[in-house]
Each structure stands twice: as C-alpha cells, then as structure tokens.
Amino acid sequence: MSGRGKKEAGKRKIKSFEIAFLRSAKANVTRNAKAVLS
C-alpha cells in the first residue's frame, strides 16, 4: 500500500515538473519567434 502511494507521488511530481518544463519551453519558443520576426 505505502509503496504504491510513493509511486503515485513520484508520478505526480514528474508530471508537475514536465508541465513547468513545457511552459518554459513554450515561453522560449515564443520569445525566439518574436526575436526572429522583429
């Protein structure tokens, strides 16, 4: 039981990290696009 809960917590942590990574990546892409367009 506790092992499964630990695994789920790890999955959740990875998911939030992935979301933050995707968000920063998207911000970088838009910034680069603006730099190219200007």
C-alpha positions as CSV (number, residue, x, y, z in Angstrom):
1,M,0.0,0.0,0.0
2,S,2.6,2.5,1.1
3,G,4.8,1.5,-1.9
4,R,2.0,2.2,-4.4
5,G,1.3,5.6,-2.7
6,K,5.0,6.5,-3.0
7,K,5.0,5.6,-6.7
8,E,1.9,7.7,-7.3
9,A,3.5,10.7,-5.5
10,G,6.6,10.3,-7.8
11,K,4.4,10.3,-10.9
12,R,2.6,13.4,-9.7
13,K,6.0,15.2,-9.1
14,I,7.2,14.2,-12.5
15,K,4.0,15.4,-14.1
16,S,4.2,18.9,-12.5
17,F,7.9,19.1,-13.5
18,E,7.0,18.2,-17.1
19,I,4.3,20.9,-17.1
20,A,6.7,23.5,-15.8
21,F,9.3,22.4,-18.4
22,L,6.8,22.6,-21.2
23,R,5.6,26.0,-20.1
24,S,9.2,27.4,-20.0
25,A,9.9,25.8,-23.4
26,K,6.8,27.4,-24.9
27,A,7.9,30.8,-23.5
28,N,11.3,30.3,-25.0
29,V,9.8,29.4,-28.4
30,T,7.5,32.5,-28.4
31,R,10.4,34.7,-27.4
32,N,12.6,33.3,-30.2
33,A,9.8,33.8,-32.7
34,K,9.4,37.4,-31.6
35,A,13.1,37.9,-31.9
36,V,13.1,36.4,-35.4
37,L,10.1,38.5,-36.5
38,S,11.4,41.8,-35.2
